[in-house]
Amino acid sequence: MNALLHPTIALLQSSSLANVVQQEIERAILAGEYAPGSKLIEATLATKMGVSRGPVREAFRMLEEAGLVRTEKNRGVFVRDIPMDEAVEIFDLRAAMDELVGRQLAANIKPAELKEIRGLVDAMEKAVKAEDAYNYHLLNLKFHDRLVEMAGNRKLTAIYRKLIKELSLFRRLNLADGWLLPISASEHRAILKAIAAGDPEAAGQAMFQHVMDSKERTIANDLRRQARQPAV
């Protein structure tokens, strides 16, 4: 017969389990397995993951703090659906953060880091030629995440990643339109050149403008989709 666990050990195990559950649900949400607006059933997820309902409940709390789900009283937990006005606010905030990152990297980037981001831009351009939107999207995310990480500000990195996760819930935000890929790739090449040239002003402006252009493209795409929807 197993000895009873010390309360502290039991708490640590429970906390660790909740983190694992939270990471798996987050992965599924960001991968589109749970669409924005869909309800997450505590009992179903507990059974699916082979855990009790406690860790799932705690995972829901962490996901709500991260901005990925919302809890409605007497209704349950739902994957958030980011409206256009909130997506626009996130773009504006991200633009300001990216401008700071561009300025810092132009002044301080290390040769090995510059080589890494050059490799990412090269890979993005190859994905454009192959018309591989899926891998382009992944490389695009990695490019920006690494730039922010290289800037060395842990608080900024944490806030940036939260914003990117929230934007991923905005279903209309994507690079699915093939004609956008070469435009996006050229903007990334311009960012790389400005950073490599050691020009903080140009690097900051290139990163700021890239995000603002993405915002305008997103708004235009949304308006086009709305125009195609039949009147109710």
C-alpha positions, 0 to 999 in steps of 0.5 A, spaced: 500 500 500 502 506 497 504 511 503 500 518 503 503 523 499 506 529 503 501 535 501 506 539 498 508 534 493 501 532 492 500 540 490 506 540 486 504 534 482 497 537 481 500 544 479 505 540 474 499 536 471 495 542 470 500 545 466 501 539 462 493 540 460 494 547 459 499 546 454 495 541 450 489 545 450 493 551 448 496 547 442 489 544 440 486 551 440 492 555 436 492 549 431 485 550 430 482 544 433 477 548 437 474 553 433 473 560 436 466 560 439 466 553 441 465 550 448 470 546 452 467 541 456 471 540 462 469 532 463 470 531 456 477 533 456 478 530 463 476 523 460 480 525 453 487 526 457 486 521 462 486 526 468 481 528 474 477 534 472 481 539 477 487 540 473 482 541 467 479 546 471 486 549 473 488 549 466 482 553 464 483 558 469 490 559 466 488 559 459 483 565 461 489 569 464 492 568 457 486 571 453 485 564 450 478 562 453 472 566 456 468 563 462 461 565 462 457 564 468 452 558 468 454 557 461 461 554 461 468 555 458 469 558 450 474 559 446 475 566 445 473 569 438 477 576 437 473 581 434 476 586 428 476 592 433 480 588 438 485 585 433 486 592 430 488 594 437 493 588 438 496 590 431 497 597 434 501 595 440 505 590 436 507 595 431 510 599 437 513 593 440 516 591 434 519 598 432 523 598 439 525 591 437 528 593 431 532 599 434 535 595 439 537 589 434 540 594 429 545 597 435 546 590 438 545 584 434 550 579 434 553 576 428 551 569 429 544 572 431 544 575 424 546 569 420 540 565 424 535 571 421 538 571 414 537 563 414 529 564 416 528 570 411 532 565 405 527 559 408 521 564 407 523 566 400 524 559 398 517 557 401 514 563 397 517 560 390 514 553 392 507 556 394 508 553 401 503 558 405 503 553 411 510 553 412 511 560 410 506 562 416 510 558 421 517 561 419 514 568 419 512 566 426 519 564 428 522 570 425 518 575 429 519 571 435 526 570 435 527 577 433 523 579 440 527 574 444 534 576 441 532 583 444 533 580 450 527 584 454 524 578 458 517 582 459 517 584 452 517 577 450 512 575 454 507 580 453 509 579 445 507 572 445 501 573 449 499 578 443 501 573 438 497 568 441 490 572 441 491 574 434 491 567 432 484 566 435 482 571 429 480 567 424 480 572 418 488 573 420 492 569 415 496 569 409 492 564 405 492 569 399 497 567 395 499 574 392 500 576 399 506 572 400 511 575 396 509 582 399 510 579 406 517 576 404 520 582 401 518 586 407 522 581 411 528 582 407 527 589 408 527 588 415 533 584 415 537 589 411 536 595 415 538 591 422 544 588 418 546 595 416 546 597 423 541 603 422 536 603 428 532 608 425 531 604 418 530 598 422 525 600 427 521 604 421 521 597 417 518 593 423 513 598 425 511 599 417 511 591 416 506 591 422 501 597 420 501 594 413 499 587 415 493 591 419 491 594 413 491 588 409 487 584 415 482 590 415 481 590 407 481 582 407 475 582 412 471 588 408 472 583 402 469 577 406 463 581 409 461 584 402 461 576 399 457 574 405 449 574 403 445 579 406 440 576 412 
